[in-house]
Amino acid sequence: MRIEMKTLKPLIVLLLVFVAGMAVGTIGTRLVTRRIIREALVHPEKVREKIQRDLVRRLKLNAEQRKKVDAIMLQTQDKLKDLRQKNQPEFFQIMSNAQAEISATLTPEQRELFQQYRQENRRFLQPR
C-alpha cells in the first residue's frame, strides 16, 4: 500500500509543528523556572509576600489574622535566614568537596567543560 504525497505532506507538517511546540514549551518552562528560582534566591521576601497574599485570599483572613500571620511569616523568615547563614559554610564546603571529587574523575577536556558549567551556575554554587 502506497501513501500518496498529498496525504504525507500534511502529516509531516503536523508532526513538525508538534515537535516544535514541545521544544518551545520545554525551553520556555526551563527559562521561567530558572527565573523564578533566581528571584526567590535573591529576594526571599517576595516569596513570603506571595505566600501571605495567597493565604489572605484563599483563607479570607480578617485584619487581626493578617497581622498575626504577617508576624509569624516575618519571624520565620528571620529564623530561616539565620539557619542559612549558620549552615552556609558547611554547605559550601560539602559542595566544594563534591566538585573536587567530580573533577578528579574527569578527563582534562571534561574538566574544562565542568569548569565552564560551574561558572555558568556559580550563582547557585557560591556563597552570597
Buried (B, 14 or more C-beta within 10 A) or exposed (E): EEEEEEEEEEEEEEEEEEEEEEEEEEEEEEEEEEEEEEEEEEEBEEBBEEEBEEBBEEEEBEEEEBEEBBEEBEEEBEEEEEEEEEEEEEEEEEBEEEBEEBEEEEEEEEBEEBEEEBEEEEEEBEEE
